[in-house]
Amino acid sequence: MATVTGVSVADEVPGPPERSPLSADGAGTRRLGDRLFGGAAQGAGILVIALVTLVGLFLLWQAVPALARNEAGFLTSREWTVSGDHPRFGIVELLWTTVVSSLIAMAIAVPVGVAVALFITQYAPRWLAKPAANLVDLLAAVPSIIYGLWGLRTFGPKYEPVQTFLQDKLGAFPLLSKTSVSGSGTVMFIGIVLAIMVLPIVTALSREVFAQTPVAHKEGALALGATRWEMIRTAVLPFGRPGVISASMLALGRALGETIAVTIIVSTLADQTVWSWSLFNGGETFASRIANNAQEFDSPQKAGAFIAAGLVLFILTFIVNAVARIVIERRKAFSE
C-alpha cells in the first residue's frame, strides 16, 4: 500500500462507524414514542371534531320539532311566545342585539388591545413591561359575574351622562335615537362591558405574537433609517397580523356567547316593550334570553324553541371561526 510521509493511505480513510447494539433499540424507542404521541394528537383532534358534531346534531334534533310547530318566521319575527297550541317565536331581535353588541365590543377592544400590546413589547422599559403583562393576564381571569356587577352598579351610573350627551347631539341618526331605556341597560352599554371583558384576550395574544417578531427584521428596518413607528408598521404589524386576527376572532366568540354579565345587565329590561334599531335601546342576546328563561324548560316545545335559538348561536360562532381560519390562511399565503 502506498504511503505518504510514512502514513498508509488506507489508514487515512475512515471506515464505517461501528453500530452500537443499543442504537437500534434507542431508535426504535424514539420511533415508538413518536407514534404514540402522533396517535394521541390525532385522537384528540378526532375527539374534538366528534364532540362538536354531536353537539350540533343534538341541538338540531331537539329544535326541529319546535320549529315545525312554529307559526311565525323564525328568522324574521320579533315575537316570542313558546307556550300554547300556537307557538310563535323568532330571533331577529336576539340576533340584532347579539351581533351589534359584539361588534361594538370588537370595535373598542381590538384597537385598544393591539395598542397596549405594542406598548408592552416595543415601548415599555423592561421594569414596566413584565408587571404590565402580568396585570393583563390577571384581568383575563376575572369571572364574568364580577364584570356584570361592576358594570351595573359602578360603571353604569357614570356612563348615563355620556349616553344623554350622545342622544342630545346625535339623536337625529336612527342608530343613536333617543329611547326610554336607562344608560346601564342599552345595547351600547352591553358592548362596552363586553369590550372590557375581551380586552385582556386580545392584548395577551397580540403581545405574545409581537414579541416573537424576528430581531433581524426590526434591526434591519432601523438600520435603513426607519423610526420606531415605521419599524413597527413595516416589520412588527405584518408579522403579527395573523395572530391579531386569531385573537380578535377568539374574543369575538367570547363576546357572542357571554351569558352571566349580559344577563345581569339586561335583567332590568323586563318591562321594555317598544322596539327600535337604536343602540341606546334595550334588548337581549341569545345567551341572556336562554339564561333568563331557563325555568320555562318544562315541556319539549318550550325547551325546543330555546334550543333552536342556541342552535343559531352555535352556527354563528362556527361561521366566525371558519371565516377567521380562511382569512389567516390567505394572509399566510400572501406573506409567503
C-alpha positions, 0 to 999 in steps of 0.5 A: 500500500502506498504511503505518504510521509510514512502514513498508509493511505488506507489508514487515512480513510475512515471506515464505517462507524461501528453500530452500537447494539443499543442504537437500534433499540434507542431508535426504535424507542424514539420511533415508538414514542413518536407514534404514540404521541402522533396517535394521541394528537390525532385522537384528540383532534378526532375527539374534538371534531366528534364532540362538536358534531354531536353537539350540533346534531343534538341541538338540531334534533331537539329544535326541529320539532319546535320549529315545525310547530312554529307559526311565525318566521323564525328568522324574521319575527320579533315575537316570542311566545313558546307556550300554547297550541300556537307557538310563535317565536323568532330571533331577529331581535336576539340576533340584532342585539347579539351581533351589534353588541359584539361588534361594538365590543370588537370595535373598542377592544381590538384597537385598544388591545393591539395598542397596549400590546405594542406598548408592552413589547416595543415601548415599555422599559423592561421594569414596566413591561413584565408587571404590565403583562402580568396585570393583563393576564390577571384581568383575563381571569376575572369571572364574568359575574364580577364584570356584570356587577361592576358594570351595573352598579359602578360603571353604569351610573357614570356612563348615563351622562355620556349616553344623554350627551350622545342622544342630545347631539346625535339623536337625529341618526336612527342608530343613536335615537333617543329611547326610554331605556336607562344608560346601564341597560342599552345595547351600547352599554352591553358592548362596552362591558363586553369590550372590557371583558375581551380586552385582556384576550386580545392584548395577551395574544397580540403581545405574545405574537409581537414579541416573537417578531424576528430581531433581524427584521426590526434591526434591519428596518432601523438600520435603513433609517426607519423610526420606531413607528415605521419599524413597527408598521413595516416589520412588527404589524405584518408579522403579527397580523395573523395572530391579531386576527386569531385573537380578535376572532377568539374574543369575538366568540367570547363576546357572542356567547357571554351569558352571566354579565349580559344577563345581569345587565339586561335583567332590568329590561323586563318591562321594555316593550317598544322596539327600535334599531337604536343602540341606546335601546334595550334588548337581549342576546341569545345567551341572556334570553336562554339564561333568563328563561331557563325555568320555562324548560318544562315541556319539549316545545318550550325547551325546543324553541330555546334550543333552536335559538342556541342552535343559531348561536352555535352556527354563528360562532362556527361561521366566525371561526371558519371565516377567521381560519380562511382569512389567516390562511390567505394572509399566510399565503400572501406573506409567503 
